[in-house]
Each structure stands twice: as C-alpha cells, then as structure tokens.
Amino acid sequence: MISRRTGLAATAAALFTAASGPAATAAAPRHDPGLRSRLQSDVDAILATGATGVLAEVQSAHGRTTARAGSADLRAPHHPVPRNAYYRIGSDTKTFTATLALQLVGDGQLALTDTVERWLPGAVRCNGNDGRRITVADLLRQTSGLNDYLAVSPDAAEAFTPAGYRRSRFRTTPPEDQLKAAVSRPPLWVPDTGQPAGERRWGYSNTNYVVAGLIIEQVTGHSWAQEIHDRIIEPLGLRHTFTPGTSPYVPRPTATAYTWFPGRTRPTDTTTASGGGADGSVISTTHDHGVFLRALMSGRLLRPAQLAAMKETVAAEDWIAAPGVRYGLGIAWRPVAGSDGGIWFHGGTHLGIVSESGVTPDGSRAATSATFTLRMGDPAQDAQDAAALRLVDRALTG
C-alpha cells in the first residue's frame, strides 16, 4: 500500500473525516566542516516531534556525512537505527520511473506526446476517462486528471486500521486492477487534445505512474522492474537498491516501521507490507538514493534534451507545506532561501516510513533521510514533515 506524496496520513485523515542517538562518524565534506553538527541537530529535531527513529545522509564529490537518532525498535530502545538501513522509499520511486521513461524517449522508442491509447488500447476508455487525450507527459507530470486508485478503492477506509493492515499486508494487486479501479470513477478532468503539451491542471495520482509502468512494459517487452535494474540500478552500482516484487519483507539491516493508525494510542509495527510497483515499490538506502539523485541531476542518466524536459514544471499547489512548489516529470522543484537555483526533490511515504530528500540543480550535493514513523490524522505528522523538509533545505544550502 503506497500513499500519494501528501502521505497515507493525509489520505486516512480525509477518509475518516468524511466517514537522541549518536551521530555517525563519516567524515564531513571538506568544504563544510560544520555540516556534521547541523545535520545531527536537524535529525534530533525530527526525533523530537515524536518519531521513533531517523537516519539522514548528505553527500557530494568530497565525501558524505551521516547522522541518526532514536532507536531501531521500541522494544530495544538502546539499539540505534543502522547507518545502512534499508527502507521503502515510497513515491520517490516515481523519479526512477520517470527517468526510465525519458531514457526510452531519448532512445526514440517512446515520445512524450504519445497517448495512453496508443500503447494501451481501450484501457482508459470508460466513465468519461479517455486515453486518447492523455499523453505520456501528462502521466509523468501528474496532469492527466485520472483518479488515484488508492482514494477510490472501496476498502480504503478499512485498510487504515491495524486489523485491515494485517489482512492486506501480504496481498498484492496487479497494476491492471489498480487502473480498472481508478477509471471506475469519472476523471477529475480530461486534458485538452488541442494543446497536449499545454495542460496545466495538476493533481497528484499514483495511477499516473501505474499507467506509465504498463506503457514501459509495452514499449520494451520487459517488466518495469527489469528495466529499472538494467538501465538505472546496475549502471550506477546501487548495490542496496532493488524492487521487491510481491515480497512484503525489507532486508536487514533495517529499523521497525511504525504507524499510528487514526484514533489509536499506540503504534503498529507495519514493517511487513506489500504493495506498489512503478508508483512506489523501490527499497533503497539513504546512500544509494543520494547517488541516484546526484547522477540524475548531473546528466549521467539522461541526455540534455530529456533532462530539460524533466525540469519543465507546472504549479503544484497544496501538495506539501512549502511555498512555490512546481512539479516536473517525476521530480519537483521548490525555492529555498539561500539558494538562487532552488532544489529538486520528490519524497515518498509508505506504511511506517517517510522518505524526504533533495538535490542541487547541478547534482553537486544531495540530502536523503528516512523517518521510521507515520502518524495518520495526527497534527504531529505535520511537525515531523516540516522538520524533515528543514533538514533537506539546510543540508543543501548551508
């Protein structure tokens, strides 16, 4: 079960309203000797909002700095979060998927102006949904108007309970069924075919990346997971990044992923959980994730034309609690005080995990973090998210 970027917490809140650990010892980059103390301070600030465990890394060509706080498990409070912990990066997966799609564009196998209908005939042709008017660019930029399959699922509210989680944690839903659920409702809008590149209406939907994954498989003749491994994970040497398929397990070392479900006074261990594909299934580490972001922005993964296309954005209002956010093709931009060029980021949420990250426009520095706590419908989650955003901003501009 994967959230939209605003979080499972926001999805659950909407449904139910309607119904200090030691710092790591890695050397700080030579150009910023104060980074280690700032990073530790910011990790501690996330912990202070009520999180159980936090891990972060800042990396550049000069080295990397890591920090951690809290414990790996509430039953063993003196055991710190492993510095190389695996975790589900949630919707940060979308940046991987968009990069893969743009590589296919650069190879001439796919075009951003191709329609869904071209590659998936008849798959989006009911209840007012029209794949003839939705382009690949609309999918990657979240301007398609398709409903989020999570939001329209008939058992969505029931899933946001400890009992519902336990019943569904080993269950996987094929992407074709996720798409069928999304198009069972009328779309939020249908893009204007007269200006396929000019759609500016924006709405975050995991369905967009489910469809993108299906198109990638039609174009290549291979699974989305295989293409991600062959084109991104292996070339970059990301030895701790993978797609788990139907497995609900995260390898060790890791930390317990805790979820406070709405109305509950104690957390549920949600470490074991399946779900997601091209929209949010990747498992990684803070280090590997940072390597990917730096490689992407420095031009190692995309040709100049495709990287430029990725950075063509539309306003993404009310997506996260930060001003001026704009969404491109699988990656977003926001202005940050002290940075003329702002930062690029995405972020992701899975049961018990919040991934927050960012990278400078030239890829010279990346900041990645994992917080092993999710609180649905709790204002404390807003404070946790704000502290994580602040960590990224300070790491990339300090």
PyMOL commands that set and color helices and strands:
alter all, ss='L'
color gray80, all
select helices_A, chain A and resi 8-18+35-48+90-106+116-119+131-133+136-141+149-152+156-159+162-168+175-182+206-220+224-233+286-297+304-310+379-397
alter helices_A, ss='H'
color red, helices_A
select strands_A, chain A and resi 53-60+63-70+87-88+258-260+268-269+283-284+314-315+326-327+332-336+339-345+348-350+353-359+365-371+373-375
alter strands_A, ss='S'
color yellow, strands_A
deselect
rebuild
show_as cartoon
